[in-house]
Amino acid sequence: MCSSDLAMEEPALREAVQRCSVYARVAPEQKLRIVKALQANGQVVAMTGDGVNDAPALKQSHIGVAMGITGTEVSKEAADMVLLDDNFASIVNAVEEGRLVYANIRRFVKYILGSNVGELITIASAPLLGLVGVPMTPLQILWMNLVTDGLPALALALEPGEEGLMKRAPAQPGESIFARGIGSYILRIGVVFALIVIALMLYAANHSRADWKTMVFTTLCLSQMGHALSARSDRPLIQVPALSNPWLLWAVLLTSALQLLLLYVPALARFFGTQPLSGKELLVCIGFSLLLFLYLELEKLWRLWRRRWSSDA
């Protein structure tokens, strides 16, 4: 517990706030000095207050929190957030909800961009491999962006918080959404995704009686279903409760069913420019699609083994 001395010099105060977590008998002007000292040390500061004299400290802090019941109108105007129930536990709940939203945004970004990078490389590689035309028509690309990408991505945004969410280190101020491995993940998975589909594309062009473009389109769409399931967590999927996000399961099932309708309903097949696949050809597409899911899960297991090996060492 620390009692702030208003006469304390700024360097001494900055040193004092580094070792103090509880302050007693702090006047409003001292609150302002403490906030500035914490900010000078590079910390993100939230300040609570309810009186008129607390307004400067509330305004100076990164997040000013005013009391909704006992707080004055001046403090509410100066604050960034108003605590309607005057319950400090609500602040913890708000922080947890904010962390969950940010974590789901990162899931959304790595799923969407990782898939899009793979699609882009696949489409660009077809002419380079000597194949006639591009793997997908503009209408099929629109279908993938709106349905195959869109529905699972929206369901990922509803993923519940993982255990230990509040024990994680906070994100650094100004941190990019691609920080902490998201950028490298997008590039790495995009390349692996593309290599898998390119292998399928070469196989289909040389061994299948069906239109190779239909097989590539189907494999791209089905692969993303496994990607969406794996993107739920950085932990292996066997450690994640299967029914904790039923929306994602329904999105994957619905999207997969819609993709099959594009192949086997004649009106939709003509509209989207696809051809029906035989049972063997469809199984080949499913098999290649599962390779991306298996790679993602094996990569997680590898990282988990490396962390445990490092901790034991």
N, C-alpha and C positions, 0 to 999 in steps of 0.2 A: 504494500500500500504506500502511495506517495502523496505527499501534500505539496502542491506546487507553490514555489516562492516566486511572486511576481517580480521581484528584483533580480532573479537569477538571469545571468547572461544567456544569450541565445545558444552559443556552443554548449554550455553546461546543460541547458534545458533539452537540447537535442540528444545529449548523451543520457540524460535522466529518463526520457520517455522510452528509450530502448530497453530499459530494465524494469520499468514500472507498468503494471497492468491494471492497478486499482488506484483511483485518486479520491481523496477526501477533502471536503470543504472547499470545493473549487468554485470560484466566482465566474460570472459570465465572461469577463475579459480574460481570465486565465484559460477558459475553455478555448478561446480563439488562439491564444499563444500555443496551447498544446496541439491543436489541430495543425497549425503552421509548422510546428516542430516535427510532427509525425510526417507531414507531407515533404518537408525538407529531407527526411531520411528515406524518401522514395516509397512511402507506404500509402495505400488507398484508405481513406478515412471516412467513416460514417459517424455522424454526430446526432444524438437525440437531444431534444429540448422542447420546452413548452412555454417559456416566458418570452416577454418582449426583448429582454436583454440577451436572450440566446440567439436572436436572429443573425448577428454577425458570424458566429461560429457555424450556424446551420448553413449560411450562404457560402462560407469559405470551404467547408468540407466537400469531399467528392459527392457524398450522398447525405443530405440533411433529412433527418426523420423527425417530424413534428408529431405531437400527441393530438389525436383527433377529438378526444373528449375534454381533457383539461387544458389543451393547448390554446394559446391566444391566436387571433387572426393574423397577427404580424408574424408569428413563428410559422404558421401554416403557409403563408405567402412566401416566406424565405426558404422553406424546405423543398426538397425534391420529392419527398414521399410523406404521406400523412398516415399515421397508424390509427385506424378507426377505432380499434378496441383498446388502445393504450396498453396492449399486452406485448411485452418484449419477445415472447415466444413466437409471435407472428413474424418478427424480423427473421428469425431462423428459418421459419417455413418459407418466407419469401426468397431467401438466399438459396434454399434447396430447390425451389421451383425454378429459379433463374438458372441454376446449374443444370437442371434437367433439360430446360429449353435449349441451352447452349450445346449440351451434349447431343441432343437430337438434331440440331442444325448441322453439327459436324457429321453425324451419320448420314443425313440427307445429302450433304455436299460430296462426301467420299463415294457414296453409291452412285449418284447421278453423274459426276464428272469421271469417275473411274470407268463406268460403263460407256460414256460418250467418247472417251479417249480410245477405248477398244473398238468401238463402232467406226470412228474416224479412220483409224489405221487400217481396218479391214476393208472399208470402201475404197481407200486410196491405193491399196495393194493390188486389187484385182487387175487393173490395166498393166501394172508392172510385172505381173506373173504371166502375161500373155493371154488372159481371158477376155473374151469379147463382152463388152458392156460393163456396167457396174452391178454390184450384187443386189442393190435395192433401188426401187423407184422412189421418187419424192413422196408419193402417198404412203409407201411402206415406212419410210423414215419418219413421216408425221405420225403414223400409228405407234411407232416405237417411242417417240418422245412424249406423246400424250397418254398412251395407255400402258405400254410395257414398262416405261420408266416411271410414269406419273403415279399410277395407283400404288405400287409397292413403296415408292418414295414418300407419299403422303402417309401411308401406314407406319413407316419408320418414324415419322414425327410424333407418333402416339406411343412410342416405346416407353414403358415405365422406367423409373430410376433404378440403377443397379445398386447392389449392396456396396456400402463404402463410399457413396457419392460425396458425402460431406467430409470425408477424411482425405480427399484428394487435395493436392496443392492448388490454390486458386490460379486462374489464368493471369498472366502478366498484363498490365495496362498496355493497350495498343497492340496486343498480340494478334497476328494474322490468323484468319480462320484456317489457313493451311499449315500452321505451326504444329509442332509436336507430332510430326510424322504423317500428317494428312496429305501434304504435297507429294512426298515420295510414294505414299500408298497409291495415289491416283495414277501416277506415271507407271509404277510397277504393275499394278493390277491391269491397267489399260493395255500394256504390252503383252502380259500373259494372256489376257482375254483375246487379244487380236491374234496371237500365235495359235491359240486353240482353234479359233474360227477359220483362220487361214488354212490350217491343216485339214479341217473339214471341207473347206472350199476346194482344195486340190483333190481330195478324195472324191467328192461328189462330181467334180468336172470330169473325172477319168473312169469312175466305176458305177455311176448311177444312171439309170435310164430317165429319171425325173429331171426337171429343170434344176440345175445346181443352185440357181439363185433362190429358189424356194427353200432349199435345204439350209442355205446360209441364213436367210431371213428367219427361219424357224429356230435354228441353233442360237442365233443372237438373242432372240426373245426369250427362249427357255433358259439360257445361261444366266440371264439377269435375275431370274427367279431364285436361283441358288445364291447369287451375289447378294440379293436383298436379305435372304435369311441369314447369311453369314455376317452381313453388315450390322446386325443387331447389337453385337458386342465384340470387344477385343478378346474376350475369353472364348475357348472352344464352345461350340453350340451345345455340346452334351452337358455343359455346366450351366446352361441358361434354361429356366423353366419354359417348357414348350408352349404352354397356353398363357403365358404372361402378356402376350400381345396378340389376341385373336384376330385383330384387324389385319395384321400382316399376313396371317395364314389365309384368311379369306381373300385378301388381295392377290396373293400368289395363286390360289386355286382359280379365282375368277379370271385372272389374266391368262393363265395357261389354257383354260377352257375357251376363252375368246380367240386365242391364237389358233387352236385346233379348228374352230368354226371357220376361220379364214381359209383353211385348207380344204375342208370337206363340205362346206355349204356352197353349191355351185354359184349362186348369185354373188356371194361375198368373194369367192375365188376369182370370178371374172372382174369384179370391181377392183380388187387389190392386186390383180395380176399374178396369182399363185396357182400352183398345180397340186392336185392331191398326191400325197406321198404313200408309198406302200408301207406295210407294217415294218419291213426290214429297214427301209429308209428312215422312217420315223424313229425307230429304235436307235439307229446310228446318230441321229440328231440329238436324242435324249442322252446317249452315252457321251458324246462330245460335250454336251451342256454340263453334265455332272463333273467333268474334269475341272472346271473353274471352281466349283464348290469344294471339291476335294483339295485343290491346291490351297484355297483360302483357309480351310480348316487345318491342313497340315502345317501351314505357315504359323498359325496360332500356337499349335502344339510345339513347334520348334522354338518359338519365342518363349513359351512357358518353360520348356526344358532348359533353355539357356539362362533364364532368370534364376531358376532353382539351382542350377549348377554353379552360377556365380555366387549366390548366397551361401551355398555349402562350402565353396572354396574360401 
